[in-house]
């Protein structure tokens, strides 16, 4: 499976790199075309300007032997020193009306036919000798006196273009390599939640299958026994049916818990938002758990602390305060505190082996946010008030190494206790705290746990009032 995630990560990195490379190539192409076009336009503007200057400065003289015939005085018109050496110089050529080369600043004729119908063109004699040329027809009274061709060296385009191309290739190669490394890193970050989710789903599926396998196997065994011995004693058949009933109840509870968590994860679970008096809710939950607590020899105690005022309502269950009203789902919050209180009762110590100060006691404390400095800071930052509900037990406690995992689904601290749970009707399946956390998070709250071995455990629930 690691190979699958690695190949997926590689594909993501390749996609990042490919898309970035395409965008960089498009950008480089645009830059190349823009720079090349700009350089050509600059040379063309120079050639046009030179032609205009020469055309206005050309000296035309009449021919003495003919009437109304004129010629261009080349010596007076073109005072260009052909001996000037320079790669970037502009050269001139003068052609007769019959397209014969009459005068040139080149050291030797180019041998290029005259294309006077094409004003601007690029002519390549060799890779080293390429020119940008413009041909202008010189006329007087609709009579052609000759043709002027002006040539500009092309290296002023090719040289910067070559340098630009090298720079773009080098820059894009470095950028693609850099993006490839960044893409590999980002794909690792992007795929890590998927890896964790897959690992959690794999573990969740394995745990759920394990939880379902034993009850189903036991039900199947009892049914087969009942079918194999139809004439067995009614007491044995009734006992088998009772076992099947208990197991089906456990399976039903497990399926409901799994369905609740699945809906919470997918976000399709709807919350019935309404004002909830948390003190009244806790009183109701405590009354429901009081019978179980008596069977375990545990005392349930509810303390309400409002600011500096402390009120013990162990025997005043009808005292409800509007200050402890929040917006939430009554049924879900009842399930939350039922799970936590039942969990505290289940794992409270017996009186003979307890070394805690409050032996066999579960204390439920309800406070407003003024009681905690940390919560005051949180309230100041979020401009919101909070309620704090703490459930303290005097149980055997939880090892520090187990605390980060107790809200994981199907996680159990004590393997021996887990085996006992699998054969005891009504005990949990490792989903109680996971459900509690899901309910708290759906109410935009927070749940934490503190525990000391052989002293006890405290679960703290922080819920926003609005």
C-alpha positions in Angstrom: 0.0 0.0 0.0 2.9 2.3 0.6 3.9 1.7 -3.0 0.4 2.8 -4.1 0.7 6.1 -2.1 4.2 6.6 -3.4 3.1 6.2 -7.0 0.1 8.5 -6.4 2.5 11.0 -4.9 4.8 10.7 -7.9 1.9 11.2 -10.3 0.7 14.3 -8.4 4.3 15.7 -8.5 4.5 15.0 -12.2 1.2 16.7 -12.8 2.3 19.7 -10.9 5.6 19.8 -12.8 3.9 19.2 -16.2 1.3 21.9 -15.7 4.0 24.4 -14.5 6.3 23.5 -17.4 3.5 24.1 -19.9 2.7 27.5 -18.4 6.4 28.4 -18.3 6.9 27.3 -21.9 3.9 29.4 -22.9 5.3 32.4 -21.0 8.8 31.9 -22.5 7.2 31.7 -26.0 5.4 34.9 -25.4 8.5 36.6 -24.2 10.5 35.3 -27.2 7.9 36.5 -29.7 7.6 39.8 -28.1 11.3 40.5 -27.9 12.0 39.3 -31.4 9.1 41.4 -32.8 10.3 44.4 -30.9 13.9 44.1 -32.3 12.6 43.6 -35.9 10.3 46.6 -35.5 13.2 48.7 -34.3 15.4 47.8 -37.3 12.5 48.4 -39.7 11.9 51.8 -38.2 15.6 52.6 -38.6 15.6 51.5 -42.2 12.5 53.6 -43.0 14.0 56.6 -41.3 17.3 56.3 -43.3 15.3 55.9 -46.6 13.3 59.1 -45.8 16.5 61.0 -45.0 18.3 59.8 -48.2 15.2 60.5 -50.3 15.0 64.1 -49.2 18.8 64.6 -49.6 19.2 63.1 -53.0 20.5 65.5 -55.7 18.8 65.3 -59.1 20.3 67.0 -62.1 19.0 67.4 -65.7 20.8 65.6 -68.5 22.3 68.2 -70.9 21.8 66.1 -74.0 18.1 65.4 -73.4 15.2 67.6 -72.5 13.1 66.8 -69.5 15.5 64.0 -68.6 17.1 63.8 -65.2 19.7 61.8 -63.3 20.8 61.4 -59.8 24.2 62.9 -58.9 25.6 59.9 -56.9 28.8 61.6 -55.8 27.0 64.6 -54.4 24.1 62.6 -53.0 25.9 59.8 -51.2 28.9 60.9 -49.3 29.2 57.5 -47.6 32.7 56.3 -46.8 32.8 52.7 -48.0 36.0 52.1 -46.0 34.2 52.5 -42.7 34.5 49.2 -40.9 31.7 48.0 -38.5 29.4 45.1 -38.1 26.5 47.3 -37.4 26.9 49.8 -40.3 24.1 50.4 -42.7 24.9 49.8 -46.4 23.4 51.4 -49.5 23.0 50.2 -53.1 21.8 52.2 -56.1 20.3 50.6 -59.1 19.5 52.1 -62.5 15.9 52.1 -63.8 17.0 48.9 -65.7 17.8 47.3 -62.3 21.5 47.3 -62.9 23.7 47.9 -59.8 25.4 51.2 -60.3 26.9 52.0 -56.9 27.2 50.2 -53.6 28.9 50.6 -50.2 29.5 46.8 -50.0 33.1 45.7 -50.7 31.7 43.2 -53.3 28.2 42.9 -54.9 25.7 40.9 -52.9 24.3 39.3 -56.1 20.8 39.5 -54.7 18.1 40.3 -57.3 16.2 43.6 -56.8 12.8 43.0 -55.2 11.4 46.5 -55.4 7.8 45.2 -55.0 8.8 44.1 -51.4 9.6 47.0 -49.2 11.0 45.0 -46.3 12.5 41.6 -46.4 15.2 39.4 -44.7 17.8 38.0 -47.0 20.3 35.3 -45.9 23.4 34.9 -47.9 24.9 32.6 -45.3 24.4 32.0 -41.6 26.9 34.7 -40.9 25.7 37.2 -43.6 22.0 38.0 -43.2 20.5 41.4 -43.9 17.2 43.2 -43.3 16.6 45.2 -46.5 14.2 47.9 -47.8 14.0 49.0 -51.4 12.7 52.4 -52.4 11.8 53.6 -55.9 13.1 57.1 -56.6 10.8 59.0 -59.0 10.5 62.5 -60.5 7.3 63.4 -62.3 6.3 59.8 -62.6 9.6 58.9 -64.1 11.8 56.3 -62.4 15.3 57.7 -61.7 16.5 54.5 -60.0 16.2 52.2 -57.0 17.7 52.6 -53.6 18.2 49.6 -51.5 19.3 49.9 -47.8 20.6 46.9 -45.9 20.9 46.5 -42.1 22.8 43.6 -40.5 20.5 41.0 -39.0 22.8 40.0 -36.2 21.3 42.8 -34.1 18.3 40.5 -34.0 19.9 37.1 -33.8 22.5 38.0 -31.2 20.2 39.1 -28.5 17.7 36.5 -29.5 20.3 33.7 -29.0 21.2 35.1 -25.6 17.6 35.4 -24.6 17.0 31.8 -25.8 19.9 30.5 -23.7 18.7 32.5 -20.7 15.1 31.2 -21.1 16.2 27.6 -21.5 18.4 27.8 -18.4 15.8 29.7 -16.4 13.0 27.3 -17.3 15.1 24.2 -16.7 15.9 25.5 -13.2 12.3 26.5 -12.6 11.0 23.1 -13.7 13.5 21.3 -11.5 12.6 23.5 -8.6 8.9 23.0 -9.2 9.4 19.3 -9.4 11.0 19.3 -6.0 8.3 21.6 -4.6 5.7 19.4 -6.3 7.0 16.3 -4.6 6.9 18.1 -1.3 3.4 19.5 -1.8 2.1 16.2 -3.1 3.4 14.6 0.1 1.6 17.2 2.2 -1.6 16.8 0.1 -1.5 13.0 0.3 -0.7 12.7 4.0 -4.4 13.3 5.1 -5.5 10.7 2.6 -2.9 8.3 4.0 -4.0 9.0 7.5 -7.7 8.7 6.5 -7.0 5.4 4.8 -5.0 4.1 7.7 -7.9 5.1 10.1 -10.5 3.6 7.8 -8.4 0.4 7.5 -8.1 0.2 11.3 -11.7 1.1 11.8 -12.9 -1.6 9.3 -10.7 -4.2 11.0 -11.9 -3.2 14.5 -15.6 -3.1 13.4 -15.2 -6.5 11.7 -13.6 -7.9 14.9 -16.5 -6.5 17.0 -19.1 -7.9 14.7 -17.5 -11.3 14.2 -17.8 -12.6 17.7 -21.4 -11.8 18.4 -22.5 -13.1 15.0 -20.5 -16.3 15.5 -22.0 -16.8 18.9 -25.5 -16.2 17.6 -24.9 -18.6 14.8 -23.6 -21.2 17.2 -26.7 -20.9 19.5 -29.0 -21.1 16.6 -27.3 -24.2 15.3 -27.5 -25.7 18.7 -31.2 -25.0 18.9 -31.8 -26.5 15.5 -29.7 -29.6 16.2 -31.5 -30.3 19.5 -35.1 -29.2 19.0 -36.3 -31.4 21.8 -33.9 -29.9 24.4 -35.1 -28.7 27.8 -37.1 -25.5 27.6 -34.8 -23.9 30.1 -31.8 -24.5 27.9 -33.7 -23.2 24.9 -34.8 -20.1 26.8 -31.2 -19.5 27.9 -30.0 -19.7 24.3 -32.7 -17.3 23.3 -31.7 -14.9 26.0 -28.1 -15.0 24.8 -29.2 -14.4 21.3 -31.3 -11.5 22.4 -28.4 -9.9 24.4 -26.1 -10.3 21.4 -28.6 -8.8 19.0 -29.0 -5.9 21.4 -25.3 -5.4 21.4 -25.1 -5.7 17.7 -27.9 -3.2 17.3 -26.2 -0.7 19.6 -22.9 -1.2 17.8 -24.5 -0.6 14.4 -26.3 2.5 15.6 -23.0 3.9 17.0 -21.2 3.2 13.7 -24.1 4.8 11.8 -23.9 7.9 14.1 -20.2 8.2 13.5 -20.5 7.7 9.8 -23.1 10.4 9.6 -21.1 12.8 11.7 -18.0 12.2 9.5 -20.0 12.8 6.3 -21.7 15.9 7.6 -25.2 14.6 6.7 -26.4 14.4 10.3 -28.8 17.2 11.1 -28.6 18.9 14.5 -31.8 20.0 16.1 -30.7 23.4 17.4 -32.6 24.7 20.3 -32.0 26.4 23.7 -30.7 23.7 26.1 -30.4 24.3 29.9 -27.3 22.3 30.6 -27.9 22.2 34.4 -31.3 20.6 33.8 -29.9 18.3 31.3 -27.2 17.1 33.7 -29.8 16.6 36.4 -31.8 14.4 34.1 -28.8 12.4 33.0 -27.7 11.9 36.6 -31.1 10.6 37.6 -31.0 8.1 34.7 -27.5 6.9 35.9 -28.3 6.9 39.6 -29.5 3.2 39.6 -26.3 2.1 37.9 -24.3 4.1 40.3 -25.9 2.6 43.3 -25.3 -0.9 41.9 -21.6 0.0 41.6 -21.5 1.7 45.0 -20.7 5.1 43.5 -22.1 8.5 44.7 -23.0 11.0 42.0 -22.5 14.6 42.9 -23.4 17.7 40.8 -21.8 21.0 41.6 -22.8 24.3 39.9 -20.3 27.1 40.2 -21.4 30.5 38.8 -18.6 33.0 38.9 -17.7 33.3 42.6 -21.0 31.8 43.8 -21.0 28.1 44.4 -24.2 26.1 44.8 -24.4 22.4 45.6 -27.6 21.0 44.2 -27.2 17.4 45.2 -30.7 17.6 46.7 -32.0 20.6 44.7 -32.5 19.1 41.3 -35.2 21.6 40.3 -32.8 24.6 40.6 -32.1 25.6 37.0 -30.2 28.8 36.0 -30.7 30.7 32.8 -27.0 31.5 32.8 -26.3 27.9 31.8 -28.4 27.8 28.7 -26.7 27.1 25.4 -27.8 26.5 21.8 -27.6 22.8 21.0 -29.2 19.4 20.5 -30.7 18.1 23.7 -30.6 14.4 22.6 -27.0 14.6 21.5 -25.8 16.4 24.5 -27.7 13.9 26.7 -25.9 11.1 24.9 -22.6 12.9 25.4 -22.9 13.3 29.2 -24.5 9.8 29.5 -21.4 8.3 27.9 -19.0 10.3 30.0 -20.9 9.7 33.3 -21.5 6.0 32.6 -17.8 5.6 31.7 -16.8 7.3 35.0 -19.1 5.0 37.0 -17.9 1.9 35.2 -14.3 2.5 36.0 -14.6 4.0 39.5 -12.7 2.2 42.2 -14.2 0.0 44.9 -14.0 1.3 48.4 -11.5 -1.4 49.6 -8.8 -0.6 47.1 -9.3 3.1 46.7 -6.6 5.6 47.9 -8.5 8.7 46.5 -9.9 11.3 48.9 -13.4 11.0 47.5 -13.8 7.2 47.5 -16.6 5.8 45.2 -17.6 9.3 44.0 -18.2 10.8 40.6 -18.3 14.6 40.7 -19.9 16.6 37.9 -19.0 20.3 37.9 -20.7 22.9 35.8 -18.9 26.3 35.6 -19.2 29.4 33.5 -16.2 30.7 31.6 -15.3 33.2 34.3 -13.8 30.4 36.4 -10.9 29.8 34.0 -8.3 32.2 32.9 -7.6 30.2 29.8 -11.2 30.3 28.8 -11.3 34.0 29.5 -8.6 34.5 27.0 -10.4 32.3 24.5 -13.6 34.2 25.1 -11.8 37.5 24.6 -10.4 36.3 21.3 -13.6 34.8 20.0 -16.0 37.3 21.6 -17.9 34.4 23.0 -18.9 32.9 26.4 -18.3 29.2 27.3 -19.6 26.6 29.7 -17.2 24.1 31.3 -18.5 20.7 32.4 -16.0 18.5 34.2 -16.7 14.9 35.1 -14.2 13.6 37.7 -14.0 10.0 38.9 -11.9 8.2 41.5 -11.0 5.3 39.2 -7.7 3.6 38.5 -6.7 6.3 36.0 -5.3 6.2 32.5 -1.6 5.9 31.7 -0.1 8.9 30.1 0.9 6.9 27.0 -2.8 6.0 26.4 -4.2 9.5 26.8 -3.6 10.7 23.1 -5.5 7.6 21.8 -8.5 7.3 24.1 -10.8 9.2 21.7 -9.9 6.8 18.8 -12.6 4.4 17.7 -12.4 1.0 19.3 -9.4 2.0 21.4 -9.3 0.3 24.8 -6.7 1.1 27.5 -6.7 -2.3 29.1 -6.7 -5.4 26.8 -7.9 -7.6 29.7 -10.8 -5.3 30.3 -11.6 -5.3 26.6 -12.0 -9.1 26.6 -14.3 -8.8 29.5 -16.4 -6.2 27.7 -16.9 -8.5 24.7 -18.7 -11.0 26.9 -20.7 -8.6 29.1 -24.0 -7.3 28.0 -24.4 -3.5 28.1 -20.7 -2.6 28.2 -19.2 -0.4 25.5 -17.3 -1.4 22.3 -14.7 1.4 22.3 -16.9 3.9 20.6 -18.3 5.8 23.6 -15.5 8.4 23.8 -15.3 8.7 20.0 -19.0 9.5 19.9 -18.6 12.0 22.7 -15.9 13.8 20.8 -18.0 13.9 17.6 -20.9 15.4 19.5 -18.7 18.1 21.2 -17.1 19.0 17.8 -20.5 19.2 16.1 -21.4 21.8 18.8 -18.2 23.7 18.1 -16.8 22.8 21.5 -13.7 21.0 22.8 -13.2 18.0 25.0 -10.0 17.3 27.0 -8.9 14.6 29.5 -6.5 14.6 32.4 -5.7 11.5 34.4 -3.4 10.3 37.1 -2.9 6.6 37.7 -4.5 5.3 40.9 -6.0 8.8 41.5 -8.7 9.3 38.9 -9.6 10.8 35.6 -11.3 14.2 34.7 -13.0 14.8 31.4 -13.6 18.5 30.6 -16.1 19.6 28.0 -16.1 23.2 26.8 -19.2 24.3 25.0 -19.9 27.8 23.5 -23.1 29.4 24.8 -24.1 30.8 21.4 
